[in-house]
């Protein structure tokens, strides 16, 4: 049997064990374990701290590693501690042009998978396919340009208009030249269809329900009080609605029976820590090792995920899957047109609220604290929905089948 060579291009990979890095790593592991030969072109680990990890700081700019049989080619990209618009652009350009040298190290490839949070990853894939004649699969984890415009990264209206026209034209050309475009939610698939005529494929992020399993979990030391524990765990960035979070925290500041636990890192961490230091009912901790994640998630009484209303359908937060797999209820806010609304309503695993409806959010928290049966019911619904719709084995098998179909056509 001929070995099929797959090259994955993306900025995040092992040892990063959160967000895109986690999913790209698990994708590569699955393909490697299922008779494909996988190589990865990536950067140095930096997320979510936005700083090159300590173990990698003194390594050379170009680094080759082997991980579970996967060949990794790394370039030490510029990484800003405080990622402004200009510094983010420099970060992306550094990764992109630095990895041109790594493209030359790939001798053979049948399929190139470009992981997008960086649209320039597709450009790298097309550069490589000129040499290898490989087919190109674009997997969109985040519509980079849409997310930038929706979260208000560009303030100047004229600049925003010009930038959007140019960038969307580039994006369309890159997508049109691909063989297939996948994304992680149905709304993102619909958006992709409006951007390109290339075939689209639904490839959601997944959850290993045997890994995050409430019956196997132990009480995590960050959540060992007898209070009603409200957990946010994940990226502390610009897409989350921290203003609403602070209003909720402020309302319960004198309630000794409720506490908020904040676990994570990201571009807005310093700003947020400054804001919460006056509150005794909020505890902050840095990200936990991946192996502790089940204990952390399953130790909460309620998960909270507040998103900015401007972020409509460019992002499907992967953290929601872990929250729901823990068999605990979720409180989510954001835009009523987002994919999250569909998931929460279909699952009956929690409640979705308009960001401005602080009173409804507060009432839901108080209701769950008083009614443990209701909370348990939401949690059971959430986990059952996740197992049925987002099982790791099922989703990655569908991807493998699609790869075989593409390469045989």
C-alpha positions as CSV (number, residue, x, y, z in Angstrom):
1,X,0.0,0.0,0.0
2,X,1.3,3.4,-1.0
3,X,1.9,5.8,2.0
4,X,-0.1,9.0,1.8
5,X,2.0,12.0,2.8
6,X,0.1,14.8,4.6
7,X,1.6,18.2,5.4
8,X,-0.2,20.4,8.0
9,X,0.6,24.1,8.1
10,X,-0.5,26.2,11.1
11,X,0.9,28.4,13.8
12,X,-0.3,26.3,16.8
13,X,0.8,22.7,17.6
14,X,2.1,20.5,20.4
15,X,3.1,21.2,23.2
16,X,0.4,23.9,23.1
17,X,-2.6,22.0,24.6
18,X,-5.4,24.5,24.3
19,X,-7.6,25.9,21.5
20,X,-6.3,25.5,18.0
21,X,-3.0,23.9,19.1
22,X,-4.9,21.1,20.8
23,X,-7.1,20.3,17.8
24,X,-4.3,20.5,15.2
25,X,-2.2,18.2,17.4
26,X,-5.0,15.6,17.9
27,X,-5.8,15.8,14.1
28,X,-2.2,15.0,13.3
29,X,-1.9,12.2,15.8
30,X,-5.1,10.6,14.5
31,X,-3.9,10.7,10.9
32,X,-0.4,9.4,11.8
33,X,-2.0,6.5,13.7
34,X,-4.3,5.7,10.7
35,X,-1.7,4.9,8.1
36,X,-0.8,8.5,6.9
37,X,2.6,10.0,7.1
38,X,2.3,13.5,8.7
39,X,4.6,16.5,8.7
40,X,3.8,19.8,10.4
41,X,5.1,23.3,9.5
42,X,4.5,25.5,12.5
43,X,5.8,28.1,14.9
44,X,7.3,28.1,18.3
45,X,4.8,27.5,21.1
46,X,3.5,30.9,22.5
47,X,-0.2,30.6,23.2
48,X,-2.1,31.6,25.3
49,X,0.6,33.6,27.1
50,X,1.6,35.5,23.9
51,X,5.3,34.7,24.7
52,X,7.6,32.0,23.4
53,X,7.6,29.3,26.0
54,X,10.5,29.1,28.3
55,X,11.8,25.7,27.1
56,X,12.0,27.1,23.6
57,X,13.4,30.6,24.1
58,X,17.1,29.6,23.7
59,X,16.6,27.2,20.8
60,X,17.7,28.2,17.2
61,X,15.3,30.0,14.9
62,X,14.7,26.9,12.9
63,X,14.0,23.7,14.8
64,X,13.2,20.1,13.7
65,X,11.4,17.8,16.1
66,X,9.8,14.3,16.1
67,X,6.6,13.8,18.0
68,X,4.9,10.4,17.9
69,X,6.3,9.8,14.5
70,X,5.2,13.2,13.2
71,X,8.0,15.4,11.7
72,X,7.8,19.0,13.0
73,X,9.4,21.9,11.3
74,X,9.4,25.1,13.4
75,X,10.3,28.7,12.8
76,X,10.7,31.1,15.8
77,X,8.2,33.7,14.9
78,X,8.0,37.3,16.3
79,X,5.6,37.1,19.3
80,X,4.5,40.4,21.0
81,X,3.7,40.3,24.7
82,X,1.1,43.0,24.1
83,X,-0.5,42.2,20.7
84,X,-1.7,45.5,19.2
85,X,-2.9,45.6,15.5
86,X,0.5,46.4,14.1
87,X,2.2,43.8,16.3
88,X,-0.3,41.1,15.3
89,X,0.4,41.8,11.7
90,X,4.1,41.6,12.3
91,X,3.5,38.3,14.1
92,X,1.6,36.8,11.2
93,X,4.1,38.1,8.6
94,X,7.0,36.7,10.6
95,X,5.4,33.3,10.8
96,X,4.5,33.3,7.1
97,X,7.8,34.4,5.6
98,X,9.9,32.6,8.1
99,X,8.3,29.3,7.2
100,X,9.1,29.7,3.5
101,X,12.4,28.0,4.3
102,X,10.6,25.2,6.0
103,X,8.5,24.6,2.8
104,X,11.7,23.6,1.0
105,X,12.2,20.8,3.6
106,X,9.0,19.0,2.5
107,X,10.1,16.6,-0.3
108,X,6.8,14.8,-0.9
109,X,3.2,15.6,-0.1
110,X,-0.1,14.3,-1.4
111,X,-2.4,16.6,0.7
112,X,-1.6,19.9,2.4
113,X,-3.9,21.0,5.2
114,X,-3.8,24.8,5.9
115,X,-5.1,25.6,9.4
116,X,-6.6,29.1,9.4
117,X,-6.4,31.4,12.0
118,X,-3.8,32.9,9.6
119,X,-5.2,33.3,6.1
120,X,-1.5,33.4,4.9
121,X,-1.3,29.7,5.8
122,X,-3.3,29.1,2.7
123,X,-0.8,31.0,0.7
124,X,2.0,28.8,2.1
125,X,0.0,25.7,1.1
126,X,-0.4,26.9,-2.5
127,X,3.3,27.7,-2.6
128,X,4.1,24.2,-1.5
129,X,1.7,22.5,-3.9
130,X,3.5,24.1,-6.9
131,X,6.4,21.8,-6.0
132,X,4.6,18.7,-4.7
133,X,1.4,18.8,-6.9
134,X,-0.5,18.1,-3.7
135,X,-4.2,18.9,-3.2
136,X,-5.0,21.6,-0.7
137,X,-7.5,21.3,2.2
138,X,-8.3,24.6,4.0
139,X,-9.6,24.2,7.5
140,X,-11.0,27.4,9.0
141,X,-10.8,27.6,12.8
142,X,-11.3,31.3,12.7
143,X,-12.2,33.7,10.0
144,X,-9.3,35.9,10.6
145,X,-10.4,39.0,8.7
146,X,-14.0,38.9,9.9
147,X,-13.0,38.5,13.5
148,X,-10.7,41.5,13.2
149,X,-13.4,43.7,11.8
150,X,-16.2,42.5,14.1
151,X,-14.1,43.0,17.3
152,X,-13.2,46.6,16.2
153,X,-9.4,46.0,15.8
154,X,-9.4,48.7,13.1
155,X,-11.1,51.9,14.4
156,X,-10.7,54.2,11.4
157,X,-13.7,53.8,9.1
158,X,-12.0,54.7,5.9
159,X,-9.0,52.4,6.7
160,X,-11.5,49.6,7.6
161,X,-13.3,50.0,4.3
162,X,-10.1,49.9,2.2
163,X,-8.6,47.0,4.2
164,X,-11.7,44.9,4.0
165,X,-12.0,45.3,0.3
166,X,-8.4,44.3,-0.3
167,X,-8.2,41.5,2.3
168,X,-11.5,39.9,1.3
169,X,-10.4,39.8,-2.4
170,X,-7.1,38.0,-1.3
171,X,-9.1,35.6,0.9
172,X,-11.5,34.7,-2.0
173,X,-8.6,34.0,-4.4
174,X,-6.9,31.8,-1.9
175,X,-10.0,29.8,-1.1
176,X,-11.0,29.5,-4.7
177,X,-7.7,27.8,-5.5
178,X,-8.2,25.1,-2.8
179,X,-9.7,21.7,-3.4
180,X,-11.9,21.7,-0.3
181,X,-12.7,24.2,2.5
182,X,-13.9,23.0,5.9
183,X,-14.9,24.8,9.1
184,X,-16.1,24.1,12.6
185,X,-19.7,25.2,12.6
186,X,-22.7,25.3,10.2
187,X,-22.8,29.1,10.3
188,X,-19.1,29.3,9.4
189,X,-19.7,26.8,6.6
190,X,-22.5,29.1,5.3
191,X,-20.1,32.1,5.5
192,X,-17.5,30.1,3.6
193,X,-20.0,29.3,0.8
194,X,-20.5,33.1,0.4
195,X,-16.8,33.6,0.1
196,X,-15.9,30.8,-2.4
197,X,-17.3,28.3,-4.8
198,X,-14.9,25.6,-3.6
199,X,-16.5,22.5,-2.0
200,X,-17.2,22.9,1.7
201,X,-17.1,20.3,4.4
202,X,-18.4,20.4,8.0
203,X,-15.5,19.5,10.4
204,X,-16.4,20.7,13.9
205,X,-14.0,20.7,16.8
206,X,-14.5,17.6,18.9
207,X,-14.4,16.3,22.4
208,X,-13.0,13.1,23.9
209,X,-15.9,12.2,26.2
210,X,-13.7,9.5,27.9
211,X,-11.1,12.2,28.8
212,X,-13.6,14.7,30.2
213,X,-15.8,12.4,32.2
214,X,-17.5,13.5,35.4
215,X,-17.5,10.0,36.9
216,X,-13.7,9.8,36.6
217,X,-13.0,13.4,37.7
218,X,-11.7,14.5,41.1
219,X,-12.2,17.8,42.9
220,X,-9.7,20.3,41.6
221,X,-7.9,22.3,44.2
222,X,-8.9,25.6,42.5
223,X,-12.5,24.7,43.1
224,X,-12.6,23.0,46.5
225,X,-14.9,25.4,48.4
226,X,-18.5,24.8,49.5
227,X,-19.6,27.9,47.6
228,X,-21.5,27.9,44.3
229,X,-18.6,28.0,41.9
230,X,-18.9,29.8,38.6
231,X,-16.0,29.0,36.3
232,X,-14.5,30.6,33.2
233,X,-11.6,28.7,31.8
234,X,-9.9,29.7,28.5
235,X,-8.4,32.5,26.6
236,X,-8.6,36.0,28.1
237,X,-8.9,37.9,24.9
238,X,-10.8,40.6,22.9
239,X,-13.6,38.3,21.8
240,X,-15.0,37.8,25.3
241,X,-17.4,40.3,26.9
242,X,-15.5,41.2,30.0
243,X,-17.6,44.3,30.7
244,X,-20.6,42.1,31.2
245,X,-18.6,39.6,33.3
246,X,-17.5,42.5,35.6
247,X,-21.1,43.6,36.0
248,X,-22.2,40.1,37.1
249,X,-19.2,39.8,39.5
250,X,-20.0,43.2,40.9
251,X,-23.6,42.3,41.6
252,X,-22.6,39.3,43.7
253,X,-19.6,41.0,45.4
254,X,-21.2,40.7,48.9
255,X,-22.8,37.3,48.4
256,X,-20.6,34.9,50.5
257,X,-22.2,31.8,48.9
258,X,-21.0,32.5,45.3
259,X,-17.5,32.7,44.0
260,X,-16.1,33.2,40.5
261,X,-13.0,31.3,39.4
262,X,-11.1,32.6,36.4
263,X,-8.5,30.3,34.8
264,X,-6.6,31.3,31.7
265,X,-4.2,33.6,29.9
266,X,-4.3,35.9,27.0
267,X,-3.9,39.4,25.6
268,X,-6.4,41.0,28.0
269,X,-5.2,39.3,31.1
270,X,-3.4,42.2,32.7
271,X,-6.3,44.5,32.0
272,X,-8.8,42.1,33.6
273,X,-6.6,41.3,36.6
274,X,-6.4,45.0,37.3
275,X,-10.2,45.3,37.2
276,X,-11.0,42.3,39.4
277,X,-8.4,42.9,42.2
278,X,-11.0,44.9,44.2
279,X,-13.3,41.9,44.3
280,X,-12.9,39.3,47.0
281,X,-15.4,36.9,45.2
282,X,-13.1,36.4,42.2
283,X,-10.1,34.1,42.2
284,X,-7.6,34.0,39.3
285,X,-5.3,31.1,38.4
286,X,-3.0,30.5,35.4
287,X,-3.9,27.8,32.9
288,X,-3.8,24.2,34.2
289,X,-1.9,21.4,32.5
290,X,-4.1,19.6,30.0
291,X,-4.3,16.4,32.1
292,X,-5.9,18.5,34.9
293,X,-8.6,19.9,32.6
294,X,-11.3,17.3,33.3
295,X,-10.9,17.8,37.1
296,X,-11.2,21.5,36.6
297,X,-14.2,21.5,34.4
298,X,-16.1,18.9,36.3
299,X,-15.5,20.7,39.7
300,X,-17.5,23.8,38.7
301,X,-21.2,24.3,39.5
302,X,-21.7,26.5,36.5
303,X,-19.7,27.4,33.4
304,X,-19.9,31.0,32.1
305,X,-18.9,32.2,28.6
306,X,-19.7,35.8,27.8
307,X,-19.0,36.8,24.2
308,X,-19.1,40.2,22.6
309,X,-22.3,40.8,20.7
310,X,-20.3,41.9,17.6
311,X,-18.8,38.5,17.2
312,X,-21.6,36.8,15.3
313,X,-20.6,33.7,13.4
314,X,-16.9,33.9,12.7
315,X,-16.1,31.9,15.8
316,X,-17.5,28.7,17.4
317,X,-15.8,28.6,20.8
318,X,-14.2,25.2,21.3
319,X,-14.2,25.6,25.1
320,X,-18.0,25.2,25.0
321,X,-17.5,21.5,24.2
322,X,-15.5,20.9,27.2
323,X,-17.9,22.9,29.4
324,X,-20.8,20.8,28.2
325,X,-18.9,17.5,28.4
326,X,-18.4,18.1,32.1
327,X,-22.1,17.5,32.7
328,X,-22.5,21.0,34.3
329,X,-24.8,23.8,33.1
330,X,-23.5,26.6,30.9
331,X,-24.4,30.3,31.0
332,X,-23.6,31.9,27.6
333,X,-24.2,35.4,26.2
334,X,-23.5,37.1,22.9
335,X,-25.2,37.5,19.6
336,X,-28.5,35.8,19.0
337,X,-27.4,34.8,15.5
338,X,-24.3,32.9,16.7
339,X,-23.8,29.2,16.4
340,X,-23.7,28.9,20.1
341,X,-27.4,29.8,20.4
342,X,-28.2,26.8,18.3
343,X,-26.1,24.4,20.4
344,X,-27.3,25.7,23.8
345,X,-31.0,25.6,22.7
346,X,-30.8,22.2,21.0
347,X,-29.0,20.6,23.9
348,X,-31.0,22.2,26.7
349,X,-27.7,22.2,28.5
350,X,-27.9,25.7,29.8
351,X,-29.2,29.2,28.8
352,X,-28.2,31.8,26.3
353,X,-28.7,35.5,27.1
354,X,-28.5,38.8,25.3
355,X,-25.4,40.6,26.6
356,X,-27.4,43.5,27.8
357,X,-29.8,41.5,29.8
358,X,-27.8,41.5,33.1
359,X,-30.9,40.9,35.2
360,X,-31.8,37.7,33.4
361,X,-28.2,36.5,33.7
362,X,-28.2,37.2,37.5
363,X,-31.7,35.5,37.9
364,X,-30.4,32.4,36.1
365,X,-27.4,32.1,38.4
366,X,-29.6,32.5,41.5
367,X,-32.1,30.0,40.2
368,X,-29.4,27.3,39.6
369,X,-27.8,27.9,43.0
370,X,-31.1,27.2,44.7
371,X,-32.3,24.3,42.5
372,X,-29.7,21.6,42.3
373,X,-32.1,19.3,40.4
374,X,-32.5,21.8,37.6
375,X,-28.7,22.3,37.5
376,X,-28.1,18.5,37.2
377,X,-30.7,18.2,34.5
378,X,-29.1,20.9,32.4
379,X,-25.7,19.2,32.9
380,X,-27.0,15.8,31.8
381,X,-28.6,17.2,28.7
382,X,-25.3,19.0,27.8
383,X,-23.1,16.0,28.1
384,X,-25.5,13.7,26.1
385,X,-25.7,16.3,23.3
386,X,-21.9,16.5,23.1
387,X,-21.5,12.8,23.0
388,X,-24.0,12.5,20.2
389,X,-22.8,15.4,18.1
390,X,-19.1,16.0,18.8
391,X,-17.4,12.7,19.5
392,X,-13.7,12.8,18.6
393,X,-13.6,9.3,17.0
394,X,-16.7,10.0,14.9
395,X,-15.6,13.4,13.6
396,X,-12.0,12.4,12.8
397,X,-13.1,9.2,11.0
398,X,-15.4,11.4,8.8
399,X,-12.3,13.5,8.0
400,X,-10.2,10.5,7.1
401,X,-12.9,9.2,4.8
402,X,-13.1,12.6,3.1
403,X,-9.4,12.7,2.6
404,X,-9.4,9.3,0.9
405,X,-12.3,10.5,-1.3
406,X,-10.4,13.6,-2.3
407,X,-7.2,11.8,-3.1
408,X,-8.9,9.2,-5.1
409,X,-10.7,11.7,-7.3
